Structures are given as structure tokens and as C-alpha cells.
Amino acid sequence: RQKKKQAVTQLKPVQQANPKADIRTRADAIDYLVRLSRSDAWQNETSGFGTETSDPIANTFFASITTLSDGQLEALYRDDWVARKIVDAPAEDMTRLPVEFVYDEEPEEEKPKKDPLKDKSDDMKVKEPEVVEKAKAVEDIEERLNDLDWMPLMYEQTCLSRLYGGSLMVFFFDDPDELSDPLNEHMVKGIKRIEIVNKSHIYPESWYPADDEEKPRQVEHYRVELLGQREVEVVHVHESRCIRMDGRMVPVRQKMQNYGWNDSFLQNVHTAVRQHQVSSSSAASTMENFITKLLKVENLVELVTENEDDTIIQRIQLAAANMTVHKIALCGANEELSFQGTPVSGLADLWDRFSEIIAAAADIPRSRFFSSQSGALGGNAAESDLRNYYDRISLQQERRLRPAMERFILFVSYADGFDPETLEFKFKPLWMPSDKERLEVRYMQAQTDQIYIQEGVVLPEEVTNSRFSKKEIDLDSMMIDADHREEQQAIEDEAAEKQAEEDKLRFEAMANGDPNAQPFGNEDPKEKKDSLFELVFDE
């Protein structure tokens, strides 16, 4: 009896349930086989720990969440501000700054070696006509891209791919071929229009074979539905005329179920969105019913017993009407009207916890998600979180946005006839340090350069050309030309030898009593004589 009373936890075989009791679907059968594979577990029959009948943890299994339909995604995006911000905020940050174009003036193997320590008079000369022409070409290409509204188009496609799980930008070229034919770049005369379609209206029709060298098992032809005001235009498009952008990556099996597309970014966060919005609605309801009115009636029990419900309701309505219209509460001799407040202690902490959950689920810092200055974690921590977020956005720019933008430029080059290989672009940094931070960095770098110069590590000319030879101050690189250093050293050695020869001749003339000998100036004659004697004897 004493042993039975003790809550002894021991390792023993798990007693299996009825094998055919709950098997209704293929998923149930797989789950049953998984449970059969376990032969032992920790159990406590007294407390129910580890048993399938009493332990809630042992009976908790992960179930797949129902995939959100396009209608649900559109309703969330249109009516719920949290869901909309999860979709829009990263897309806005990825495309809010224009890219910086860099035109490669000459191929690397043909570029002459430039002496960074050379006199800057060469840089002040009038630029060659070819350089001016290439710079003008960059401006023309950038103006052409802006005429096509390529950054707003990139933003729209990024939003649609995040919302639906994928999107397609279809280019209608001015060429003699059909849309279903592969694009012949030499036959393109221009771009008629550009359409962006989400994956709900895109159906893959054919794929490249598995042994294709460039695009194995990728979609070759799409069936695209273009929605109009009164009709739907159905076109069959070859993939070489499109720019594809996918959503959140999913395993291959789910991707095949989505007809080759990925998932929406709202699919795995909508539970957190629902919890956040339910908590905010509950808090708003609590504030609405913050004050509860309590009316004590002396003979309330008798009125209820005698079914005098109308009398009770009439009394309540009279009290409410007096407080609403006349701001006066009328009570009988033995009646009492009081107000009780709803306790809200801990509501702010609970709200912060749900805010942290939704920010973590969306992978967006609270300071960015809720447009607050510092968030609940303090200014320094919020600043660190924001920097990490911008680093992730920069990574998404390189992985997701750059391929689409490079393909866009390639399509425009087909129509306008420029060489896209010599045109490069880079994304501007999203995080910009303050003026104080920039000055502090420059001051520390100036101190470092001063130490390098004093110790003879670098030359002043090298520091000048490394830091100030570009449009902006360069604090990351140091240009050192070993060949130039050897030339400078040779010049200095030759000048020293020449000066020593002149000093020797002057000393010999003075020793011989030559009245035309030029004195050494304010130098100490004895020290100069000793040094020259050593030089003469050394020779």
C-alpha cells in the first residue's frame, strides 16, 4: 500500500491503444505507425504523466494548418493592417532607394595601370569624348528605366509574390514571333506593355526535360489569365519573356501541390496575426466595459419570484435614462447605485508580449513594425535589431531582387540596343549612420593614418590619394604602389649622393683656402668637418 501511494516514475513499455480505433485517413495510419515504433517512454500511472489517457503533453501532436485560399489572403491583406504590413514593409524597404549604376568604361584586361600617387593635374584635364559618351549612355539607360517605372513594378511584383506565393511579370515585345515562342533578342524592336500577374491566374503548361543542361524540370510555357474590366484575356507565354518571383520556400512535395509555386508569407504567421488581433479586440472590449454599474434593489428576490420582470426592466431603464439625460441617479430609500471598475493590471505587459510575438513571427523589429522610436527593449537594443533587419533586407535584395532587376535590364537592352554586360548596379545601404557617428569614424581613421605616417608605414601622398581621390571619403582601402616607392627611393638616394659630393667639394675648397668657397651656413663647422672627414676617409 505504501508503495502504491508513492508517485514512482519508471521506464516501462508504452501500452498501445486499439490499432484500428482512430485510423480513418492515410495521415492517421502514418501517425499510428510512428507511435508503434516507440517501444518505451517515461510513465507515471499515479499522476498520469506519459500515459495516453491522462497526460495532455503525450496526447499533443502537430497537425498541419489548412492552406489559406486566395480569397482569405486577399481579405487579410485588404482588411487587416498587421497582415498588410507583413507583406508590404519588407517590399518597401527592398525598393525604397534607387539603385546606383556603375558603367564599366573599359574591360579589366585593357585598363592601363594607374599610378595613384601621380600628380592630380591629369585628373583636371578634359575628359575624353568616349568617357563622356559612356557617361551619357548611363544617364539615357537610367532615364529609359525610369520611364518604364521599373522600381514601382519591382515593388508591385515583390508584394504580390509575398502575398500569393509567386508572381510573373510578362513582357509584350514588338517582335514578329508569338508569345508562346522563345524570345529572339535580335528581332526585338521595342516593348509594348508590361503585365504583372499573381500565381492565382498562372498555370504551368509544359516543363523542360530533366536532362536539360540549363533549366532542368523548370516551367517552359505558362497559361496566363489577364483580368480586364469586362473580359479575361488568356495568353500562352514562353518563360523567356517573363520575370518570375517566388514566395516563401516550401518542400518539394508542397511545391508540386502548388503547381510549382511556393507559399505566401502569411501562411505560417496568420495564427500569430489572429492571436494578436484577438488580444487587441479583447483589450478594446475591456476598455469599453471598464465601468460596471451596480444597482441594488431591496425586494429584488420577491420581484423575481413573482415574475415581475417588466418592473425590473422598467426600473433599470429609468435609472439609465436619468444618468444619460439628466446626469442624475434616482434611488429609493433602500436602493443603492454604485460603480465598479474592471481590473486591468497586467494588460499592458500582455499586450507587449503579443506584440513581440507578431514581430518575431513576421521577422520585423518592433520599432519598424509598429513605427515606434525605440520599442519596449530600449533605444540601443532596438537600434541593433533594426540594423540586423536591414542586413537581412540587403541579403534579400541580392538573392531575390537582383536576378529580377538584371533580367529587366536585359529585356530593355534588347529593345534599346545597349550592351548590358558593361552596365552594373549596386544597392544603396539601408542603414545610414548619423553625422556624429560619421565624424567619430573619420576622427579615429585620421588618428590611425597619422600613426602610420609617423612610423613610416605609408607616405602622406598615399594617404591623401587613398582617402580623397574619389567622390566620397574612402575609409576602407589604402592604395600603396611599391613601384612608385622604389622610384622615389632611387630619386632620394641620388639626391643624397649629389648633395654629399657637393659638400665634399666645398670642404676641400675651404681646406685649400679658396676665397670663393661657399660656407656651410649656420651649421656647426666642427660637426660638419667631422662628418666630411668621415666621408672622405670612407671613400
N, C-alpha and C positions, 0 to 999 in steps of 0.2 A: 504493500500500500504506500509506504514511504517512497519507494522508487517511482511509482506511478505519479505521485504528486510533483516530483521534480521535473522541471522543463528541460529535459535532456535532449540536446540536438546531436544527432548522429547521422553518419553517412549510410544510406541504405538504398536499395533499388527503388526506383520510381514505379509506382503501381499505375499501369496503363489503364486508360479509360476504354470504354467499349469501342472497338476499332471501327464499327460501321454506324455509330450513333450520329455523328455530325458530318459525315462525308457526303456532300451534295454536289460540289463542283471540283474541278481539277485542282484549284488552289487549296481546297480543304484536304484533298488527297496528298498533295505535296507537304502540307503542314503536318499531317498525321505521320508521314514517313520521316520527317525531320524529328518529331517527338519520339518516334520509335528508335531512332538512332542513339538516343540518350539512355544509358543503362543505369546511371546513378546520379544522385543530387543530394544536397543537404535538405533534411526534413526535420520538422518538429511536430509530432502529432498532437501535443497538448495545445500549442499556440496556433497550429495550422500553417506554420512557416514552411514554404517549399512544397506544400500539397496542392493539388489541382482543384480541390474543393473549397478551401478557405483562404489561401494566400492570394491577394489581388495581384501581386507582382508576378507570381508564377503563371497567372491566367492572363497576363497582358502581353499582347503580340502586336507587332506593327502591321497596320493594314494600309494598302495603297489608297491614296486620296483620288477621288474622282477628277478626271481631267476637265478643266474649265472649258466650256464651249466658247465659240466666238462671240455669241450674244452676251454671255456672262463677262467676258473680257472687255467688251465694248461698254457694258453697263458700269463695270468697275472704273474704267478709265474716264468715263464721262461724268459720273456722279460722285465718285469717292476721291477726295483730294489726296489722300495718302497713297492710293494706288497710282494716281496720275503722277505724283512726284517721284515714285519709284521708277516709273518709266521715263519721265522727262528729264529729271535732274542730271543723270549721267550723260544723256544725249546732249543736253545743253552745254555741259562742261567740255565735252569732246569737240564741239563745233563752235564754241563762243568766240574763239580767237582765230583770225585769219592765219593761214599758213604763210611761211616766209619762203619765197622762191630763190633758188640759187642756180645761176646759169654757169655751166662749166665752159669757160672760154676756150680752152684747148685741152686735148686729151693729155693724160698724165705722161705718156711716153714722149710727147712732143714739147712739153713745157720746159723752157730753159731754166737752169738753176739760178735762183735769185739770191743775191747777196743781201741778207737782212741788215748788214751794217753799212751798206753803201749810202753815199750821200743822197739825201731825200730830194735833191734837185731833180732827179729822174721822175719822181712821183708828181712833181709840179708841172711836168710837161703836158701838152695837149694830148689827150688820148687818141690812139689810133682809130681810124674810121671803122675798122672791123669790130673793135671793142664797143664803140658807140652803137653800132648797128645791132650787135648781140644784146646789149642792154635794152635797146628799144624793142627788140623782139620779145624779151621777157615781159615788158610792160604790155605789149599787144596781146600776148597769150593770157596774162592775168586779167586784162580787160575783157577778153573773149569769155573766159571762165565766169567772170562776174556777170556778164550779160546773160549767161545761161543760168544764173542763180545756183551755182553748183554747191555752195555751202548750205543754203536753205534746203536744197534737195538732199544733201547728205544728212542733215538733221532730221528731215522727214523720214528718210529710209531707216535711219538708226532707231527712231521712235517706233516705227511700225514693226521692225524686226524684234525689238524688245517687248512690244505688246503682244504680237501674234506668234512670235517664234520664228519669223522669217519674212523676207520681202524681196521683191525683184524690181529693179529699175530697167525698163525696156526702152531701148533707143530705136527710133524710127529714122533710118538714114535715107538720104536721097541717093539711091543706087538702083540699078536695073534688076537686082535679084529679089526674090521673095523673102518674107520674114523667116520662113522655115529653112532657108538656105544658109549655109555658113557664110560669114561676112568676108567679103573680098575687099581688103583695105585699099587696093589700087582703084577700085570702082566707086569709092565714096566721094560724093560731091558736096555733101553738107548734112546737117542734122535738121530734120523736120520738126520733131517734137520728142519729149521725154515723158514717160508714164511710170508712176510708182504704184505697185500693186502688192497687197499683203498676201500671205500664203493661203488665205481662205479662198482666193479666186485663182489659184495657180495649181495645175495638175500636171505632174510629170508624165510624158507620153513615151519616151524612149530613153535608154541609157547606153553609155559607151560600154563596150565589152570589157570583161575582167582582164584581158591580156593587152588592153590599150596602154601604151607607154606613158602618155601624158595625163589622161583623165580616166583611170580605170573605175568602173562602176558609178560614174557620175552622170548626172542628167544631161542628155543631149538636146531633147526637144521639150518645150513646155506648151501646155494649153492654158492660155491666159484669158480671163474674162475682164473686160474693161467696162465698168459700170458707167452708164450715162444717165441723163435725166429721164429719158423715155425708153431707152433700149440698152441692150447689153451687146457689146462688140466682142466677139470671140476670135482670137488670133492664135496661130501656131508659130512659135518663135524658137529660133535656134539659140542655144546658150551663148554663142559667140557675140550676140547682140544685146546681152544683158549683163547687169551687175547684180550679183546675188549677195545677200547679207543674212546670216542665220541668227537665231536667238540663243538661249542658254543651252549648252551642250547636254545631250542625254545619251544613254547607252544605245547600242546599235539596234536592239530589238524595239525599243520605244521609237527610235528614229524611223524605222521601217513602218511602224504603225502610223506615224505622222506623214507618210508618203515622202520620206526623205528629208523632212524638216525637223528642227529642234523645238524646244519648248519655249513658252512665254516666260518672261522673268517674273510674272505674277503667279505662276503655277505653284511654286513651293513657298511663297510668302503670304498667300491670301489668308491662311489660317491666322498668322500673326496680325494681318490687317484687320481681320474680323474681330479678334480679341481686343485690339486697340480701339476700334470704333465702338464696340460694345461697352468697353470700360468708360469711354468718354461720354457715351449716351447715358450710361448709368449715373455718372457723376453729374451730368446736367439734370437728370431727373431728381437726383438727391437735392440739388440746389433749388429746384422748382418747388419741392415739397419740404423745404428746410424748416418751416414753421408749421407745427401741427396744433390746431385749435381743439381744446378740450372743454366740453360743456357738460357740467354735472347737473342732473335733474333729480329732484328729490323722489318723486314717485315713478321713476323710470321702470322699475320692475313691474309695478302694478299696471302701467300702461301697456307694456309688452304682453303681460298675462291676459289682459282684457282685449287684446288685438286692436289697440288704439294706434295703429301705425300712422294713420293720417295726422293724428295730433302730434306725434313725434316729429314727423317730417315738416309739419307746419311750424313747429317751434324752431326747428333748425333753420328753415328758410327765413323766418322773421329775424333771428339773430344775425344771419349772414347779410340780409338786406340792410339792417341798421348799421352794421360795420362798414358796408360798402358805400352806402349813400350818405349816411349822417356821421360816420366815423364814431358811432356810439354803440356800446354793447349794453342791452337791456337784460337784466337778470331779476328773477323773483327773489323772494325772501330767503329761500333755502337753495338757490341755484348759484352756480359758480362757473365763470368762464376764465380759462387760463390758456397760456400759450407754452408749448414745449418745442424746443429746438432739436433737430436731428443731429446727433454727434457725427462730426466729420474728421475727427482726429485720425491721422494716418492716410487721409485721402490723397494729399499731395505726394507723399512717398510712393503710394501705389501708382499714381499717375506717372511719376518719374520712371518707375520700373517698367511699365508698359511702353513708355516712350523709348527706353533703352532697348527693349526687345524688338520693336519695329525698326529702329535704326540699325540694330545689328543684323536683323533679317534682310534688310534692304542693302546692307553693306555701304551705308552712307552715314557720315558722322552726324551727331545730333545738331551741332552748330550749323551744318549745311542743310539738314533735313527740315529743321524747324525754324531756320533763318534767325537763330539766336546768336548773340555775341560770343558767349563762352560756354553755354550748355551747363549741365549740372556738375561737371567734373573740374571746373576751373579753367582759367584762360590758357595756362601753359599746356595742360593736357589736351584741351580742345584744339589748340594750335597744332600740336603734334598729330592728333587724329586727322586733322584737315590736311596736313602735309602728306601723311600716308595715303589718304584718299586720293589726292591729286597725283601721287605716284602711281596708284592703280589706274587712274584715268589715263595717264600718259602711256601706260602699258596697253590699255585697251585701244588707244589711238594707233599704236604701232601694229597691234595684232588684228584689229577689226576694221579700223577706218582707213589706214594707209593702203591696203590692197584695193579697196573700192575707189579711193581717190586716184590712185595710179591708173586704174582701168578707165576712169572717167577722162583723165588727161590723154590717155592713149586714144580713146574714141574721138576726142576733139582734134587730136593731131591728124587722124585720118581725114577729117573734114577740112582742116585748115592748112595741112601740108607742112608742119614743122616737125623737127626731129625730137621725140620725147626722151631719147636717151641722154641728151645733154641738159635736160631740164630736171632739176631736183628740187625738193621742198622739204622743209622741216617744221615740226610743230613748235609753236612758241611755248615757253614754260608757263604753266598754270599758276604756280606759286611765285609771287614777286616779293622779294624782301623789302622791308621799309627803308627809308632814306638813312635812318640811323644805323641799321644793320649793314647797309652797303658801305657807309663811311667807316664803320668799325673794321670791316673786312679789308678795305683799301689801306687803312692805317696799319694794320698788322702786316699786310703784304709789303708795304713800304719799309717797315722796320726790318723785315726779313731780307729784302733786296739790299738795304744798307749794310747789313752784316755780310752778305755775300760779296759786296764790293770791297768792303774793308779787308776781308780775309783773302781777297784776290781770286775768289771762285769765279766771278763773272766780271765783265767790263761794264762801265757805265753806259757805253753805246749799246751793248746787248740788252740791258735792262730797258733803255729808252725805246728801242725798236720792238722789244717783246711786249711792252705794256701799252704803247701809244701809237703803234703803226697802223692800227685798224680803226674802224669807225667807233667802236666801243672799247673801253679798257679791258684788256685781256689779263686776267689774274691766274690763269691755269697753265700757261705754257711759257717756256723760256727758250728763245732762239739763240743757239751757240754755233758759230761757224768756226770749225777747227782750222780750215784752210786760211781763213782771214786772220786768225790768231797767229799762225805761223808767218804769214806775210808781215803782220805788224811787228812781230818779234824780230824778224830779219831787218826791218827798217830801223827799229830801235837799236839793234846791235851795230848796224852800220853807222848810225849817227853817233853812237858812243865811241866807236873806234876813230871816227873822223875827229871828234872833239878831243880825244886823247892825243892824237897826232898833232893837232894844233897846239895843245897845251905843251907838248914836248918841245916843239919848235920855239915857242915863246920862251920857255925856260932856258933853252940853250942860248937864245939870243941875249937874254938878261944875264946869263953867266959869262958870256963873252964881252959884256959891256956895251952892247949895241944900244946907242941912244934912241933908236927908233922902235925898240921893243915895247910892245903894248903891255902895261902892267895887268895884273890879275884882278884888279878892282879892290873891293873891300875884304877879300879873303885873307886869312892869316898867311903871310909869306912862308913861315916856317912849316905849317901843316901842308901847304901846297908844295913846298920844296921837298918835304919828306915823301909825299905821295909820288911826285915826279921822279925823284931819285929811284924809288922802288920800281916805277915803270921803266926807267932807263936800264936799270940793272937787270930787270926781268927780261927785257928784250935782248 
